[in-house]
Amino acid sequence: MFIKFRKLLQTTVYCSYYSSVSVTRLLTPHPRTVSTTSMSLSNTVKTLKTPFVGAFQMLSDPLLTEHYANLGFGAVLIDQQHGLLDERTAFECVQRLEKFPSCFPIIRVCDNTTALISRALDAGACGIIAPMINNVEDAKRLVEQCRYAPVGKRSWGPTRALITDASTEQANNYVKVFAMIETGEAIKNLDSILDLEGLDGAFVGPSDLSISLGVAPSGSPTDPTVVAAIKSVQAGCQARGKLCLLYCGDKERAEAALAEGWSGVFPGADIGW
């Protein structure tokens, strides 16, 4: 992987997978003057600034996580579902982002279960994406596991997270919860999923959504049925003031999605860069 910066009017990420990803105004190098004192668990006070370009990390090396943050990505999605990271490495990736105040750490867990979600949050993740959220019951289970009482059922036991004495109410506010919309069933139940209080937004997985709708998998689908389904997620999120995130198969799709008003885009995964 070869990445090069140009600190001019436009920042471009170069890699072998696609010629260039233009992310004007959204991707700028992180200041190298960050003091080591700012490493004190800054994840707990981060906000997810939109619109953003995110890095989709599947490769198992925390040094890469730091490089992505330093390059100016607004978020790093650490993929435990299909990525090559074991739990310990994934959690270290989250912790490496503590010294980068403008880079938001998100973990995609491999299943919508208490054990996986609670451990990721306790380790310091600020955002959780759970796959295969197909109905409001799935979404409710996800939200409850990410929020402390009285709005959820998250168990108290932070390890890396909340060492700065943040309250349960503060934790409920800073953690962002995203339902992965990637099946025809989820599209049918979209309104009830997005209406759920405590759900911050949706993340569209175009490949699984394509398969579910009877189309060959694609990170940048063109089939009208799939395109319409993806647009319905964006419209539903925007109508409710929620965040809409999209995995994009190439740089052209990422640029188009930003122009369309998506809150955040992930132009491919680093394993293919």
Secondary structure as a PSIPRED ss2 file (coil, helix, strand):
# PSIPRED VFORMAT (PSIPRED V4.0)

   1 M C   1.000  0.000  0.000
   2 F C   1.000  0.000  0.000
   3 I C   1.000  0.000  0.000
   4 K C   1.000  0.000  0.000
   5 F C   1.000  0.000  0.000
   6 R C   1.000  0.000  0.000
   7 K C   1.000  0.000  0.000
   8 L C   1.000  0.000  0.000
   9 L C   1.000  0.000  0.000
  10 Q C   1.000  0.000  0.000
  11 T C   1.000  0.000  0.000
  12 T E   0.000  0.000  1.000
  13 V E   0.000  0.000  1.000
  14 Y C   1.000  0.000  0.000
  15 C C   1.000  0.000  0.000
  16 S C   1.000  0.000  0.000
  17 Y C   1.000  0.000  0.000
  18 Y C   1.000  0.000  0.000
  19 S C   1.000  0.000  0.000
  20 S C   1.000  0.000  0.000
  21 V E   0.000  0.000  1.000
  22 S E   0.000  0.000  1.000
  23 V C   1.000  0.000  0.000
  24 T C   1.000  0.000  0.000
  25 R C   1.000  0.000  0.000
  26 L C   1.000  0.000  0.000
  27 L C   1.000  0.000  0.000
  28 T C   1.000  0.000  0.000
  29 P C   1.000  0.000  0.000
  30 H C   1.000  0.000  0.000
  31 P C   1.000  0.000  0.000
  32 R C   1.000  0.000  0.000
  33 T C   1.000  0.000  0.000
  34 V C   1.000  0.000  0.000
  35 S C   1.000  0.000  0.000
  36 T H   0.000  1.000  0.000
  37 T H   0.000  1.000  0.000
  38 S H   0.000  1.000  0.000
  39 M H   0.000  1.000  0.000
  40 S C   1.000  0.000  0.000
  41 L C   1.000  0.000  0.000
  42 S H   0.000  1.000  0.000
  43 N H   0.000  1.000  0.000
  44 T H   0.000  1.000  0.000
  45 V H   0.000  1.000  0.000
  46 K C   1.000  0.000  0.000
  47 T C   1.000  0.000  0.000
  48 L C   1.000  0.000  0.000
  49 K C   1.000  0.000  0.000
  50 T C   1.000  0.000  0.000
  51 P C   1.000  0.000  0.000
  52 F E   0.000  0.000  1.000
  53 V E   0.000  0.000  1.000
  54 G E   0.000  0.000  1.000
  55 A E   0.000  0.000  1.000
  56 F E   0.000  0.000  1.000
  57 Q E   0.000  0.000  1.000
  58 M C   1.000  0.000  0.000
  59 L C   1.000  0.000  0.000
  60 S C   1.000  0.000  0.000
  61 D C   1.000  0.000  0.000
  62 P H   0.000  1.000  0.000
  63 L H   0.000  1.000  0.000
  64 L H   0.000  1.000  0.000
  65 T H   0.000  1.000  0.000
  66 E H   0.000  1.000  0.000
  67 H H   0.000  1.000  0.000
  68 Y H   0.000  1.000  0.000
  69 A H   0.000  1.000  0.000
  70 N H   0.000  1.000  0.000
  71 L H   0.000  1.000  0.000
  72 G C   1.000  0.000  0.000
  73 F C   1.000  0.000  0.000
  74 G C   1.000  0.000  0.000
  75 A E   0.000  0.000  1.000
  76 V E   0.000  0.000  1.000
  77 L E   0.000  0.000  1.000
  78 I E   0.000  0.000  1.000
  79 D E   0.000  0.000  1.000
  80 Q C   1.000  0.000  0.000
  81 Q C   1.000  0.000  0.000
  82 H C   1.000  0.000  0.000
  83 G C   1.000  0.000  0.000
  84 L C   1.000  0.000  0.000
  85 L C   1.000  0.000  0.000
  86 D C   1.000  0.000  0.000
  87 E H   0.000  1.000  0.000
  88 R H   0.000  1.000  0.000
  89 T H   0.000  1.000  0.000
  90 A H   0.000  1.000  0.000
  91 F H   0.000  1.000  0.000
  92 E H   0.000  1.000  0.000
  93 C H   0.000  1.000  0.000
  94 V H   0.000  1.000  0.000
  95 Q H   0.000  1.000  0.000
  96 R H   0.000  1.000  0.000
  97 L H   0.000  1.000  0.000
  98 E H   0.000  1.000  0.000
  99 K H   0.000  1.000  0.000
 100 F C   1.000  0.000  0.000
 101 P C   1.000  0.000  0.000
 102 S C   1.000  0.000  0.000
 103 C C   1.000  0.000  0.000
 104 F E   0.000  0.000  1.000
 105 P E   0.000  0.000  1.000
 106 I E   0.000  0.000  1.000
 107 I E   0.000  0.000  1.000
 108 R E   0.000  0.000  1.000
 109 V C   1.000  0.000  0.000
 110 C C   1.000  0.000  0.000
 111 D C   1.000  0.000  0.000
 112 N C   1.000  0.000  0.000
 113 T C   1.000  0.000  0.000
 114 T H   0.000  1.000  0.000
 115 A H   0.000  1.000  0.000
 116 L H   0.000  1.000  0.000
 117 I H   0.000  1.000  0.000
 118 S H   0.000  1.000  0.000
 119 R H   0.000  1.000  0.000
 120 A H   0.000  1.000  0.000
 121 L H   0.000  1.000  0.000
 122 D H   0.000  1.000  0.000
 123 A C   1.000  0.000  0.000
 124 G C   1.000  0.000  0.000
 125 A C   1.000  0.000  0.000
 126 C C   1.000  0.000  0.000
 127 G E   0.000  0.000  1.000
 128 I E   0.000  0.000  1.000
 129 I E   0.000  0.000  1.000
 130 A E   0.000  0.000  1.000
 131 P C   1.000  0.000  0.000
 132 M C   1.000  0.000  0.000
 133 I C   1.000  0.000  0.000
 134 N C   1.000  0.000  0.000
 135 N C   1.000  0.000  0.000
 136 V H   0.000  1.000  0.000
 137 E H   0.000  1.000  0.000
 138 D H   0.000  1.000  0.000
 139 A H   0.000  1.000  0.000
 140 K H   0.000  1.000  0.000
 141 R H   0.000  1.000  0.000
 142 L H   0.000  1.000  0.000
 143 V H   0.000  1.000  0.000
 144 E H   0.000  1.000  0.000
 145 Q H   0.000  1.000  0.000
 146 C H   0.000  1.000  0.000
 147 R C   1.000  0.000  0.000
 148 Y C   1.000  0.000  0.000
 149 A C   1.000  0.000  0.000
 150 P C   1.000  0.000  0.000
 151 V C   1.000  0.000  0.000
 152 G C   1.000  0.000  0.000
 153 K C   1.000  0.000  0.000
 154 R C   1.000  0.000  0.000
 155 S C   1.000  0.000  0.000
 156 W C   1.000  0.000  0.000
 157 G C   1.000  0.000  0.000
 158 P C   1.000  0.000  0.000
 159 T C   1.000  0.000  0.000
 160 R C   1.000  0.000  0.000
 161 A C   1.000  0.000  0.000
 162 L C   1.000  0.000  0.000
 163 I C   1.000  0.000  0.000
 164 T C   1.000  0.000  0.000
 165 D C   1.000  0.000  0.000
 166 A C   1.000  0.000  0.000
 167 S C   1.000  0.000  0.000
 168 T H   0.000  1.000  0.000
 169 E H   0.000  1.000  0.000
 170 Q H   0.000  1.000  0.000
 171 A H   0.000  1.000  0.000
 172 N H   0.000  1.000  0.000
 173 N H   0.000  1.000  0.000
 174 Y H   0.000  1.000  0.000
 175 V C   1.000  0.000  0.000
 176 K E   0.000  0.000  1.000
 177 V E   0.000  0.000  1.000
 178 F E   0.000  0.000  1.000
 179 A E   0.000  0.000  1.000
 180 M E   0.000  0.000  1.000
 181 I E   0.000  0.000  1.000
 182 E C   1.000  0.000  0.000
 183 T C   1.000  0.000  0.000
 184 G H   0.000  1.000  0.000
 185 E H   0.000  1.000  0.000
 186 A H   0.000  1.000  0.000
 187 I H   0.000  1.000  0.000
 188 K H   0.000  1.000  0.000
 189 N C   1.000  0.000  0.000
 190 L H   0.000  1.000  0.000
 191 D H   0.000  1.000  0.000
 192 S H   0.000  1.000  0.000
 193 I H   0.000  1.000  0.000
 194 L H   0.000  1.000  0.000
 195 D C   1.000  0.000  0.000
 196 L C   1.000  0.000  0.000
 197 E C   1.000  0.000  0.000
 198 G C   1.000  0.000  0.000
 199 L C   1.000  0.000  0.000
 200 D C   1.000  0.000  0.000
 201 G E   0.000  0.000  1.000
 202 A E   0.000  0.000  1.000
 203 F E   0.000  0.000  1.000
 204 V E   0.000  0.000  1.000
 205 G C   1.000  0.000  0.000
 206 P H   0.000  1.000  0.000
 207 S H   0.000  1.000  0.000
 208 D H   0.000  1.000  0.000
 209 L H   0.000  1.000  0.000
 210 S H   0.000  1.000  0.000
 211 I H   0.000  1.000  0.000
 212 S H   0.000  1.000  0.000
 213 L C   1.000  0.000  0.000
 214 G C   1.000  0.000  0.000
 215 V C   1.000  0.000  0.000
 216 A C   1.000  0.000  0.000
 217 P C   1.000  0.000  0.000
 218 S C   1.000  0.000  0.000
 219 G C   1.000  0.000  0.000
 220 S C   1.000  0.000  0.000
 221 P C   1.000  0.000  0.000
 222 T C   1.000  0.000  0.000
 223 D C   1.000  0.000  0.000
 224 P H   0.000  1.000  0.000
 225 T H   0.000  1.000  0.000
 226 V H   0.000  1.000  0.000
 227 V H   0.000  1.000  0.000
 228 A H   0.000  1.000  0.000
 229 A H   0.000  1.000  0.000
 230 I H   0.000  1.000  0.000
 231 K H   0.000  1.000  0.000
 232 S H   0.000  1.000  0.000
 233 V H   0.000  1.000  0.000
 234 Q H   0.000  1.000  0.000
 235 A H   0.000  1.000  0.000
 236 G H   0.000  1.000  0.000
 237 C H   0.000  1.000  0.000
 238 Q H   0.000  1.000  0.000
 239 A H   0.000  1.000  0.000
 240 R C   1.000  0.000  0.000
 241 G C   1.000  0.000  0.000
 242 K C   1.000  0.000  0.000
 243 L E   0.000  0.000  1.000
 244 C E   0.000  0.000  1.000
 245 L E   0.000  0.000  1.000
 246 L E   0.000  0.000  1.000
 247 Y E   0.000  0.000  1.000
 248 C E   0.000  0.000  1.000
 249 G C   1.000  0.000  0.000
 250 D C   1.000  0.000  0.000
 251 K H   0.000  1.000  0.000
 252 E H   0.000  1.000  0.000
 253 R H   0.000  1.000  0.000
 254 A H   0.000  1.000  0.000
 255 E H   0.000  1.000  0.000
 256 A H   0.000  1.000  0.000
 257 A H   0.000  1.000  0.000
 258 L H   0.000  1.000  0.000
 259 A H   0.000  1.000  0.000
 260 E H   0.000  1.000  0.000
 261 G C   1.000  0.000  0.000
 262 W C   1.000  0.000  0.000
 263 S C   1.000  0.000  0.000
 264 G E   0.000  0.000  1.000
 265 V E   0.000  0.000  1.000
 266 F E   0.000  0.000  1.000
 267 P E   0.000  0.000  1.000
 268 G C   1.000  0.000  0.000
 269 A E   0.000  0.000  1.000
 270 D H   0.000  1.000  0.000
 271 I H   0.000  1.000  0.000
 272 G H   0.000  1.000  0.000
 273 W C   1.000  0.000  0.000
